[in-house]
Amino acid sequence: MHWHLEVLGLPPHADLVAVRRAYAAALRGIDQAADPAAFARLREAYEAARAWCEQADAAAAEVAEAPAPMNEASADSDAPQAQPEAQLQVDPTVTLAWRFAADVGARRVDAIPQLLEEALVYLRTQYIDAPGRFEEYLIDLLGLQRIGHRAAVFAAAEAQFHWREVGHLGALGQRGQWIELVLAQREDWLALPEDRRRAWIDMFAQAESSLDPSLLRRWPEMQRLNERFPAWVSLHVSADTLQAWQAAFDAQPASMQDTYRRMAPPASLYWPQRPAPARRRWRDRFTWSDRFNMWPTAVFFLLLLAGNVRHLLDTGQIAPPLFAAPHESAEQCAALYMRMDRPDAFAGLDDEEIAALKARGANCASDGHWHPPKRGSN
């Protein structure tokens, strides 16, 4: 917060009328004779706030009188188009937009969401179209690089204006198309390796702060990034910085330029890396030998299924499970062997009982108990 606005108890988007009212209200609470220091500080804050508001108004008026830079943006440009000159002259929201831009440059990045929210709260008390107009001017300030901390401002505006909602950007026309382009390029950007992204963001900040000679060797990768993500990069690096960067690189000897180009990362690093499939398809998990060994098992289950279907058609009942019989002791298996060894072992039994006896015998055989009983056993 600017100190003069804090003294007057005003928000960052206060205009000249609000400054005068706040000064008059504060003046009534001060005894000039008893506390001359407080009066002097209040007067100083009042004069500073007036100058600050007049400077913001002058900047807005300058844009209204000479909007040529906005209108020069072509239809194929990544920057959004601007409002007509007449609209800028009569719309008071442009003054607040420029005041917001000035305040963003003077504050920390983490204060931007609160600044934008405060501006929109104030706008909602004005005429009904004020927030929408402010949104349009803010997009112009972002696209034409007339505001600082553009990436942070873009993120805060995306949340406040709900740019992700279906149909919202379509109503913004060419501005909405530019927002969609930034969002799409940001998605591709976020798909790049995190360590690369972090290094490139540091490079952007260093170039905007001071374009020192150590950055000359990195111009080839900066050039590729700007070709791959032009709208997204414009939120981090200004056009003036890119132009100066390229001019400094071009001034180097041709042999040095070739060396720097060979040092640049390969082109594949500038494109999103598609994640590898989590697992192979089911049929790709098995080798040909595995598939060959599976055939006997498959044939067995097919025959078992066919037998159950035939039994169901013949008797109207489902056949008993093949391995339903419990495993038995050696003595039980010996008794079963003696029973089934008789010629009339199955006399008077139905098909289910016969199948159950055979299943018990199969279990005894698999357990090694299917043999004639030893002498002396029951």
C-alpha positions, 0 to 999 in steps of 0.5 A: 500500500502507498503510504499516503493512501494508508494515512488517508485510509483509502484502497489502492483504486481510490480516485481524486474525489475519494482522496478529497473526501478522506482528507476532509474527514480526517481533517475534522479529527485533528486539532491543528494547534494541539498537534501540528505534526499530525496535521503536517503529515496529513497534509503531506499525504493529501498532496502525495495522493492527489499527485498520484491520482493525477498521474494515473489520470494523465496516463489514462488520458494519454492512452485514450488520445493515442491508442495507435499501439493497440490498433496496430496489432494485426489479426494474426498477432498474439496480442489482443485488439484494443477498444476504439478511441472514442470508447477509451475517452468516455469510459472511466474504467480505463483510469482504474485499469491504469491505476491498477497497473501502476499499483501492481508495479509497486507491490509484491507479486503475492499481493496481486490477487488481493489487489485485483479482488479489491478493484473488482469489489469497487467496480461492482458498486459502479455501473453494471458493465464496469467489471466487464470493461475492466476485464477487457482493458486488463487483457489489453494491458497484458497482451500489449505488455503494459503491466508488470508481473504479467504471469501473476496478473494473468493467473489472478485474472483467470480465477476472478473472471472464470476464464475456464468456464465454457462460453465465457471467452467466446464473448470476449472476441479476439481477446478471448482467442488470445486467452485461449492461446495462452491457456493452451500453450501453458498446458503444453508448457506444464507438460515439460520436465519440471527442472527445465521449466524452472531453469527457463523461468529463472532465465526469463527473470534474469533477462528482464532484470539485466541482459548481461553477456552471459545470456548470449549463449542462451539465445538459441534456446530462448528463440525456440521457446518463443517460437513454441510458446509465443503467447505464454512467453510474452507474460514473462519476457517483453518484446523489447527484451527479446529484440535487444537479446537477438540484436546482441546475439546477431552482433557476435561472430558467425563462428560464435553463433554456430557454437552457441546453437550447437550448445542449445538443448535438442528440439525434442526438449521443447515439446511435451513428453507423452507418458509411457503406457502404464501397462501393456495390453493383456495379449502383449504380456505373454510370449508365444511359448506362454500362449502355447502352454495355455492351450491345454488349460483352455481346452480342458475348461471348454470340455468341462463347460460342454459337459455341463451344458450337455448334462443340463440339457439331458437332466435339467440339472447342473452337473456337480462340480468336478472337484467338489468331493473332499479329500479323504484319509488313507483308511477312507480311500481303502474302504472306497476302493473295496466298495468300488471294486465290487461288480455291483458298485453302482447298482441302484445309484443315480448319475449324481451319486455315481459322479460323486463316487468317481470324484472321491476316487479321483481325489484318492488317486491324486493323493496316492491312496488309490490302491488295494488295501493292505492285508489286515486293514478294514 
